[in-house]
Amino acid sequence: MFVGRKQELKAIQSVLEKRSGSVLVYGKRKVGKTTLILEALKGNAGKTVYYECLKSSLQDNIDGFVSALIAAQVLPVRLGFASFQDVFGYLNTLPGTFNIVLDEYPYLKKFTTGETVDSVFQAVIDNYLSNIRLIISGSHIGMMKDLLEEKNALYGRFSAVIRLSELNYKEAAAFYGEKSAYDKIAFYAVFGGSPFVNEQLDAQSDLRMNIQELLLNPLSSVYAYADNLLLSDLSGSMNAERIFSAIGNGRKKYGEIESKLGFSNNGLLSKQLKNLLGMDLLAKRYPINREDDSKKVSYELTDNLLRFWFTYVYKNKSALQMLGAEAFYENYIASTVTTFIAHRFEEIARAYFSIQVKEGKRKGILHIGTYYYDDSEQKTNGEFDVVLQRQDGYSVYEVKYLAAPLSENAMREEVKQIKAIKGIRVRDIGFISANNFEKDLPECECIDGQSLYK
């Protein structure tokens, strides 16, 4: 099932409408790059050739590409070519237009001099695309980002560049059937926005059964995905899994991670965090009112599925093997999974406001995030999880993931506590409740779970 990606589709199709051009598509594994490309190519008049690069030499890939051209009936027989320039040069002599997809481009760079490969395709794009739309795709984010650097031979060569992210919470909900907002929030909090993962879900079953069948079952493709996602692209970062495990289990500050891993203060952790941030596997979080305060910086896994995996499964694989999925869920997950979901719900709430702003449904928003308060008068401090910054102050929202509707008394108590805090210009107060409200407060904006999906 193809979901979302409207802007990305439009960007690729705009290039496909021309006689020639080049597109770069990159993102982590199983995020839907190939599906997006093939969807964009549907109905296009040009002849399409899809080739997935081999983990082999440049010549082996040239020969493999020629085989793909034969299979697509572009070439009638095998011809000998010594370079990609020769192949594309020959294609320029043929009638018609061609859509050429080179998937997993980083494999070409791994088994030969990377700069040489990039220079080869610089020549291809500059000289041999008169009747070709070339789409280059890859999963190794670090290598693909390098193609966009000014020092790289391919800098400025692409008509469109698409960095494909996971589906957002609204888009992923298309895989959940007719579930309630409360359940949709839970499914996204655990399984995230990978189309590959969401396609494996059983929308007729509850969250627990899906976790047991997909994440606690070593024979499941989702289990294998979570277990192996980091291995192929992080061979040079041996501590990545340990860092993720530390963050998944509550060590989110730099010093906490460093202490958990037993690192000395030698800058090694800083380098590894920088690499993981560059690959979009980690995000750096800080309150919108303390962006320059290094003590308030925390690190968070960007992938909900990996966050769940490293919170519950990664360090307990042996127990899972001995106990089986059902007993493991009961003993290791059941008591805290609601809290886990509630924290992810806060991110969904921030994403909701971001989408609203982008769609023009909310005006005058300067920033969206968390807000750190420190009231010395009342000797209290903490963090508001969802805050909208405006010119005249802040809109503060309390986010509640409860199995029952949020009560009026609970809301009034929250309002009282927020208003008592000194040092923050509270413009207005609102509530987001996954399971509706007993009664709306007229002085507050009350957003129920279902409204998040409209």
C-alpha positions as CSV (number, residue, x, y, z in Angstrom):
1,M,0.0,0.0,0.0
2,F,1.4,3.4,-1.0
3,V,0.8,6.1,1.6
4,G,1.6,9.8,1.7
5,R,4.7,11.2,-0.1
6,K,2.8,13.7,-2.1
7,Q,5.6,16.3,-2.2
8,E,8.2,13.7,-3.0
9,L,6.2,12.2,-5.8
10,K,5.6,15.7,-7.3
11,A,9.4,16.4,-7.2
12,I,10.3,13.2,-9.0
13,Q,7.5,13.5,-11.5
14,S,8.5,17.0,-12.4
15,V,11.9,15.7,-13.5
16,L,10.3,12.8,-15.4
17,E,8.2,15.3,-17.4
18,K,11.5,16.6,-19.0
19,R,13.6,14.8,-21.6
20,S,16.5,14.5,-19.2
21,G,17.4,15.1,-15.6
22,S,18.8,13.6,-12.4
23,V,17.3,12.8,-9.0
24,L,18.9,11.8,-5.7
25,V,16.8,9.9,-3.2
26,Y,18.2,8.8,0.1
27,G,17.0,7.6,3.5
28,K,17.5,4.7,5.9
29,R,16.6,1.2,5.0
30,K,13.0,0.1,4.6
31,V,11.8,3.7,4.6
32,G,10.1,3.3,1.2
33,K,12.7,4.8,-1.3
34,T,12.2,2.1,-4.0
35,T,8.4,2.1,-3.6
36,L,8.4,5.9,-4.0
37,I,10.5,5.8,-7.1
38,L,8.4,3.0,-8.7
39,E,5.2,4.9,-7.8
40,A,6.5,8.0,-9.5
41,L,7.5,6.0,-12.6
42,K,4.0,4.5,-13.0
43,G,2.5,5.4,-16.4
44,N,5.6,7.2,-17.6
45,A,6.2,6.9,-21.3
46,G,9.9,6.3,-21.0
47,K,11.3,2.8,-20.8
48,T,12.4,2.1,-17.2
49,V,15.5,0.2,-16.2
50,Y,15.9,-0.7,-12.5
51,Y,19.3,-1.8,-11.3
52,E,20.4,-2.6,-7.7
53,C,24.1,-2.2,-7.4
54,L,26.1,-5.1,-6.3
55,K,28.6,-5.4,-3.4
56,S,31.3,-6.0,-5.9
57,S,33.8,-4.3,-8.3
58,L,32.9,-1.5,-10.6
59,Q,33.3,-3.8,-13.7
60,D,30.9,-6.4,-12.1
61,N,28.4,-3.6,-11.7
62,I,28.8,-2.4,-15.3
63,D,28.2,-6.0,-16.4
64,G,25.2,-6.3,-14.1
65,F,23.8,-3.0,-15.4
66,V,24.1,-4.3,-19.0
67,S,22.2,-7.4,-17.9
68,A,19.4,-5.2,-16.6
69,L,19.4,-3.3,-19.9
70,I,19.0,-6.6,-21.8
71,A,16.2,-7.8,-19.4
72,A,14.4,-4.5,-20.0
73,Q,14.8,-5.0,-23.8
74,V,16.8,-1.9,-24.2
75,L,19.8,-3.9,-25.5
76,P,19.0,-6.9,-27.8
77,V,22.3,-8.7,-27.0
78,R,25.2,-8.3,-24.6
79,L,27.7,-5.7,-25.6
80,G,31.1,-5.2,-24.0
81,F,31.5,-1.9,-22.1
82,A,34.6,-0.7,-20.1
83,S,32.9,2.1,-18.2
84,F,29.5,3.5,-17.2
85,Q,30.3,6.5,-19.5
86,D,30.4,4.1,-22.4
87,V,27.1,2.5,-21.4
88,F,25.3,5.8,-21.1
89,G,27.0,7.2,-24.2
90,Y,25.6,4.3,-26.1
91,L,22.1,4.8,-24.7
92,N,22.3,8.4,-26.0
93,T,22.4,7.0,-29.5
94,L,19.1,5.1,-29.1
95,P,15.7,6.5,-29.9
96,G,13.2,7.3,-27.2
97,T,13.7,8.3,-23.6
98,F,14.9,6.1,-20.7
99,N,14.3,6.2,-16.9
100,I,17.4,4.7,-15.3
101,V,17.3,3.8,-11.6
102,L,20.5,2.9,-9.8
103,D,19.6,1.7,-6.3
104,E,22.1,1.3,-3.4
105,Y,24.7,3.6,-5.1
106,P,27.0,3.4,-2.0
107,Y,27.9,-0.2,-3.0
108,L,29.7,1.2,-6.0
109,K,31.8,3.4,-3.6
110,K,32.5,0.7,-1.1
111,F,34.4,-1.6,-3.5
112,T,36.4,1.0,-5.5
113,T,37.7,4.5,-4.8
114,G,34.7,6.5,-3.8
115,E,35.9,9.7,-5.5
116,T,36.5,7.8,-8.8
117,V,32.8,6.6,-8.8
118,D,31.5,10.1,-8.1
119,S,33.6,11.5,-10.9
120,V,32.4,8.9,-13.3
121,F,28.8,9.9,-12.6
122,Q,29.6,13.5,-12.7
123,A,30.7,12.9,-16.3
124,V,27.6,10.8,-17.0
125,I,25.2,13.6,-15.7
126,D,27.2,16.3,-17.4
127,N,27.5,14.6,-20.8
128,Y,25.3,11.6,-21.3
129,L,21.8,12.3,-20.1
130,S,20.4,13.8,-23.4
131,N,17.5,11.3,-23.4
132,I,17.8,9.9,-19.9
133,R,16.3,10.6,-16.5
134,L,18.7,9.2,-14.0
135,I,17.6,8.4,-10.4
136,I,20.3,7.5,-7.9
137,S,19.2,6.0,-4.6
138,G,20.9,4.8,-1.5
139,S,20.4,3.8,2.2
140,H,23.8,4.8,3.6
141,I,22.9,8.3,4.7
142,G,26.4,9.3,5.5
143,M,27.7,8.4,2.0
144,M,24.7,9.9,0.3
145,K,24.9,13.2,2.1
146,D,28.6,13.4,1.0
147,L,27.3,13.7,-2.6
148,L,25.8,17.0,-1.7
149,E,29.0,18.5,-0.2
150,E,30.7,21.2,-2.3
151,K,33.9,19.2,-2.3
152,N,32.2,16.2,-4.0
153,A,32.3,15.8,-7.8
154,L,28.5,15.4,-7.8
155,Y,27.8,18.7,-6.0
156,G,25.0,20.6,-7.7
157,R,24.4,18.0,-10.3
158,F,20.9,16.8,-9.3
159,S,17.7,18.3,-10.5
160,A,15.9,17.2,-7.3
161,V,17.2,15.9,-4.0
162,I,14.9,13.9,-1.7
163,R,15.8,12.9,1.8
164,L,13.0,10.4,2.6
165,S,11.9,10.2,6.2
166,E,9.5,7.8,7.9
167,L,5.7,8.4,7.5
168,N,4.3,10.8,10.1
169,Y,1.8,9.6,12.7
170,K,-1.2,10.6,10.5
171,E,0.1,8.8,7.4
172,A,1.0,5.6,9.3
173,A,-2.5,5.4,10.7
174,A,-3.6,4.3,7.2
175,F,-2.3,0.8,8.2
176,Y,-4.3,0.5,11.4
177,G,-7.8,-0.1,10.0
178,E,-10.6,1.3,12.1
179,K,-8.8,1.5,15.4
180,S,-9.6,4.2,18.0
181,A,-7.3,7.2,18.3
182,Y,-6.1,5.8,21.6
183,D,-4.9,2.6,19.8
184,K,-3.5,4.5,16.8
185,I,-1.3,6.5,19.1
186,A,-0.1,3.3,20.7
187,F,0.7,1.6,17.4
188,Y,2.7,4.5,16.1
189,A,4.5,4.9,19.5
190,V,5.7,1.3,19.2
191,F,6.1,0.6,15.5
192,G,6.9,4.0,14.1
193,G,6.6,5.2,10.5
194,S,8.5,2.6,8.4
195,P,6.1,1.5,5.6
196,F,7.8,-1.9,5.6
197,V,7.1,-2.4,9.3
198,N,3.5,-1.1,9.1
199,E,2.7,-3.4,6.2
200,Q,3.4,-6.4,8.6
201,L,0.9,-5.3,11.2
202,D,-2.4,-7.2,11.7
203,A,-4.9,-4.4,12.1
204,Q,-7.5,-6.9,13.4
205,S,-5.3,-7.7,16.4
206,D,-4.5,-5.6,19.5
207,L,-1.1,-3.9,20.3
208,R,0.0,-6.7,22.6
209,M,-0.5,-9.5,19.9
210,N,1.3,-7.4,17.3
211,I,4.2,-6.8,19.6
212,Q,4.4,-10.6,20.4
213,E,4.1,-11.7,16.8
214,L,6.4,-9.1,15.2
215,L,8.9,-7.8,17.8
216,L,9.1,-10.8,20.2
217,N,9.3,-13.5,17.5
218,P,12.8,-14.2,16.2
219,L,11.3,-15.6,13.0
220,S,9.5,-12.3,12.2
221,S,10.9,-10.1,9.4
222,V,10.3,-7.1,11.7
223,Y,12.4,-8.7,14.5
224,A,15.2,-9.2,11.9
225,Y,14.8,-5.6,10.7
226,A,15.1,-4.2,14.3
227,D,18.0,-6.5,15.1
228,N,20.1,-5.8,12.0
229,L,19.2,-2.3,11.0
230,L,22.4,-0.8,12.4
231,L,24.8,-3.5,11.3
232,S,25.3,-2.7,7.6
233,D,25.9,1.0,7.9
234,L,27.6,1.3,11.3
235,S,30.5,-1.1,11.0
236,G,32.8,1.7,12.0
237,S,30.8,2.7,15.1
238,M,31.1,-0.2,17.4
239,N,29.4,1.5,20.3
240,A,26.2,2.5,18.4
241,E,24.1,-0.3,19.9
242,R,25.4,0.5,23.4
243,I,24.6,4.1,23.0
244,F,21.1,3.3,21.8
245,S,20.6,0.9,24.7
246,A,21.7,3.6,27.2
247,I,19.3,6.2,25.7
248,G,16.5,3.7,25.4
249,N,16.8,3.0,29.1
250,G,16.6,6.6,30.3
251,R,20.2,7.9,30.0
252,K,19.6,10.8,27.7
253,K,22.1,13.4,28.8
254,Y,25.7,13.4,27.5
255,G,27.2,12.8,30.9
256,E,24.7,10.0,31.6
257,I,25.5,8.2,28.4
258,E,29.3,8.6,28.9
259,S,29.0,7.2,32.4
260,K,26.9,4.3,31.4
261,L,29.3,3.3,28.6
262,G,32.3,3.8,30.9
263,F,34.0,6.3,28.5
264,S,36.6,8.6,29.7
265,N,36.3,12.3,28.8
266,N,38.3,11.9,25.6
267,G,35.8,13.1,23.0
268,L,35.1,9.6,21.6
269,L,31.4,9.8,22.6
270,S,31.1,13.2,21.0
271,K,32.4,11.9,17.7
272,Q,30.1,8.9,17.7
273,L,27.0,11.0,18.6
274,K,27.8,13.3,15.8
275,N,27.9,10.4,13.3
276,L,24.5,9.0,14.6
277,L,23.0,12.5,14.5
278,G,24.2,12.9,10.9
279,M,22.5,9.6,10.0
280,D,19.2,10.7,11.5
281,L,19.2,7.8,13.9
282,L,19.5,10.2,16.9
283,A,18.1,13.7,17.5
284,K,19.3,16.4,19.8
285,R,16.6,17.8,22.0
286,Y,16.6,21.0,24.1
287,P,13.9,23.3,25.4
288,I,13.0,26.1,23.1
289,N,13.8,28.7,25.8
290,R,17.2,27.1,26.6
291,E,18.7,26.4,23.2
292,D,22.2,27.6,24.3
293,D,22.2,25.7,27.6
294,S,24.3,22.6,27.0
295,K,23.1,21.2,30.4
296,K,19.6,20.9,29.0
297,V,20.5,19.0,25.9
298,S,19.3,15.4,25.6
299,Y,19.5,12.7,22.9
300,E,16.6,10.7,21.6
301,L,16.2,7.9,19.2
302,T,14.3,9.1,16.2
303,D,12.8,5.7,15.2
304,N,10.0,4.6,17.5
305,L,10.5,0.9,16.7
306,L,14.2,1.1,17.5
307,R,13.4,3.0,20.7
308,F,11.1,0.2,21.8
309,W,13.6,-2.4,20.7
310,F,16.4,-0.9,22.8
311,T,14.2,-0.2,25.7
312,Y,12.8,-3.7,26.1
313,V,14.3,-6.3,23.8
314,Y,18.0,-5.6,23.0
315,K,19.5,-6.3,26.4
316,N,17.0,-9.1,27.3
317,K,17.2,-11.4,24.2
318,S,18.4,-14.3,26.3
319,A,15.3,-14.0,28.6
320,L,13.1,-13.8,25.5
321,Q,14.6,-17.0,24.2
322,M,14.0,-18.8,27.5
323,L,10.5,-17.4,28.3
324,G,8.9,-17.0,24.9
325,A,6.9,-14.0,23.7
326,E,3.9,-14.2,26.0
327,A,5.7,-14.6,29.3
328,F,8.3,-12.1,28.2
329,Y,5.7,-9.5,27.4
330,E,4.0,-10.0,30.8
331,N,7.2,-9.8,32.8
332,Y,9.2,-7.2,30.9
333,I,6.8,-5.0,29.0
334,A,3.2,-5.0,30.4
335,S,3.8,-2.8,33.5
336,T,5.6,0.1,31.7
337,V,4.4,0.1,28.1
338,T,1.7,2.7,28.8
339,T,4.3,5.1,30.1
340,F,6.4,4.4,27.1
341,I,3.5,5.2,24.8
342,A,2.7,8.4,26.8
343,H,6.1,9.8,26.2
344,R,5.8,9.2,22.5
345,F,2.4,10.8,22.5
346,E,4.1,14.0,23.5
347,E,6.1,13.9,20.3
348,I,2.9,13.1,18.3
349,A,1.3,16.2,19.8
350,R,4.2,18.4,18.7
351,A,4.0,16.9,15.3
352,Y,0.3,17.7,15.2
353,F,0.9,21.4,15.7
354,S,3.8,21.3,13.2
355,I,1.4,19.9,10.5
356,Q,-1.2,22.4,11.4
357,V,1.2,25.3,10.9
358,K,2.5,23.9,7.6
359,E,-1.0,23.5,6.4
360,G,-1.8,27.1,7.3
361,K,-4.3,26.2,10.0
362,R,-2.5,28.0,12.8
363,K,-0.8,31.4,12.4
364,G,1.7,33.4,14.4
365,I,3.6,30.3,15.8
366,L,7.4,31.1,16.2
367,H,8.5,27.7,17.6
368,I,7.2,24.4,18.8
369,G,8.8,22.3,21.5
370,T,9.3,21.9,25.2
371,Y,9.8,24.7,27.8
372,Y,12.0,24.5,30.9
373,Y,10.9,26.5,33.9
374,D,12.7,27.2,37.1
375,D,10.6,29.1,39.7
376,S,13.0,30.0,42.5
377,E,10.3,31.6,44.5
378,Q,8.3,28.4,44.8
379,K,11.4,26.3,44.6
380,T,10.1,24.2,41.7
381,N,11.4,23.4,38.2
382,G,10.4,21.2,35.4
383,E,9.5,21.0,31.7
384,F,6.3,21.6,29.8
385,D,6.2,19.0,27.1
386,V,4.3,20.8,24.4
387,V,4.6,24.6,24.0
388,L,3.9,27.0,21.2
389,Q,5.9,30.1,21.2
390,R,4.2,33.3,20.0
391,Q,5.1,37.0,20.0
392,D,3.1,37.7,23.1
393,G,3.9,34.6,25.1
394,Y,3.5,30.8,25.2
395,S,0.6,28.5,24.6
396,V,1.1,25.6,27.1
397,Y,-0.5,22.2,26.4
398,E,-0.8,19.3,28.8
399,V,-0.8,15.9,27.0
400,K,-2.6,13.0,28.6
401,Y,-2.5,9.4,27.4
402,L,-5.2,7.9,29.6
403,A,-7.6,4.9,29.1
404,A,-10.5,7.0,30.4
405,P,-11.6,10.5,29.4
406,L,-9.7,13.3,31.1
407,S,-11.7,14.7,34.1
408,E,-12.6,18.3,34.6
409,N,-11.1,18.3,38.1
410,A,-7.8,17.1,36.8
411,M,-7.7,19.8,34.2
412,R,-8.6,22.5,36.6
413,E,-5.8,21.4,38.9
414,E,-3.3,21.4,36.1
415,V,-4.4,25.0,35.1
416,K,-4.0,26.1,38.7
417,Q,-0.5,24.7,38.9
418,I,0.6,26.2,35.5
419,K,-0.7,29.7,36.4
420,A,1.1,29.6,39.7
421,I,4.5,29.2,38.1
422,K,6.5,32.4,37.9
423,G,8.8,33.5,35.1
424,I,6.9,32.3,32.0
425,R,4.5,34.4,30.0
426,V,1.6,31.9,29.7
427,R,-0.7,33.2,26.9
428,D,-3.1,30.4,27.1
429,I,-3.5,26.8,28.3
430,G,-4.7,23.7,26.4
431,F,-5.1,20.0,26.8
432,I,-4.7,17.1,24.4
433,S,-6.4,13.9,25.6
434,A,-6.1,10.6,23.7
435,N,-9.4,9.4,25.1
436,N,-11.5,12.6,25.0
437,F,-12.8,14.7,28.0
438,E,-15.4,14.4,30.6
439,K,-16.2,18.0,29.9
440,D,-14.4,20.7,28.0
441,L,-13.1,23.7,29.9
442,P,-14.4,26.8,28.0
443,E,-11.2,28.8,28.9
444,C,-8.9,26.1,27.5
445,E,-8.4,24.6,24.1
446,C,-9.4,20.9,24.4
447,I,-8.2,18.6,21.6
448,D,-9.3,15.0,21.7
449,G,-7.4,12.1,20.2
450,Q,-9.6,11.8,17.1
451,S,-9.0,15.4,16.2
452,L,-5.3,14.6,15.7
453,Y,-6.2,12.4,12.7
454,K,-8.6,14.8,10.9
